[in-house]
Amino acid sequence: MSRAPVEIERALETADGDVELLRDVVTLFLTEWTSQFTALERALEKLDTAGVESGACRLQMMLENVGALEAAQLAQTLRSLGEEGRFHEGMSVLRALWEQIARVVSFYTHPDWEMEAIRIAKR
């Protein structure tokens, strides 16, 4: 069985235990991730070192804020590849990142996540 794509406890820590704040962060993530991903993909295609670094960094921060640590690690890998100019390896990591983000989106579009967050916040 695969791990959950989100560590809800970690996401709540980022939001200081405030479920409503986490809901706002998640809403922003769900609204913004595609444009950030597309910008990163374009930078990778253009072999744009600065674009890959900054795009991967933005996605990494967004993913960490919602507790998607596995996906955030892939974004960090892309950032490192960009810094090192190793673009040829980037597309396979980008595909893996897409798959992980799809799991994160699926997690947060299911209403049970909020109930879990409320339960955890009450501890």
Residue pairs with C-beta under 8 A, 6 or more apart in sequence:
3 70
4 107
5 68
5 70
5 71
5 100
5 103
5 104
5 106
5 107
6 66
6 67
6 68
6 104
6 107
6 108
6 113
7 67
7 68
7 69
8 67
8 113
8 116
8 117
8 120
9 67
9 120
10 67
10 69
11 22
11 25
11 26
11 65
11 66
11 67
11 117
12 18
12 19
12 22
12 67
12 117
12 120
12 121
14 22
14 25
14 64
14 65
14 66
14 67
15 21
15 22
15 25
17 121
18 121
19 114
19 117
19 118
19 121
22 66
22 117
23 114
25 65
25 66
26 66
26 108
26 113
29 62
29 63
29 65
29 66
29 108
30 105
30 108
30 109
32 62
33 59
33 62
33 101
33 105
36 55
36 58
36 59
36 62
37 59
37 97
37 98
37 101
39 51
39 55
40 51
40 52
40 55
40 56
40 58
40 59
40 78
40 94
41 94
42 48
42 51
43 50
43 51
43 52
43 54
43 55
43 82
44 51
44 52
44 78
44 82
44 87
44 90
44 91
44 94
47 85
47 87
49 82
49 83
49 85
51 82
52 78
52 79
52 81
52 82
52 87
52 90
53 79
53 82
53 83
56 75
56 76
56 78
56 79
56 82
57 75
57 79
59 72
59 75
59 78
59 97
60 72
60 75
60 76
60 79
63 69
63 71
63 72
63 75
63 101
63 104
64 72
66 104
66 108
68 100
68 101
68 104
70 100
71 97
71 100
71 101
71 103
71 104
74 93
74 96
74 97
74 100
75 97
77 93
78 90
78 93
78 94
78 97
81 87
81 89
81 90
81 93
82 90
107 113
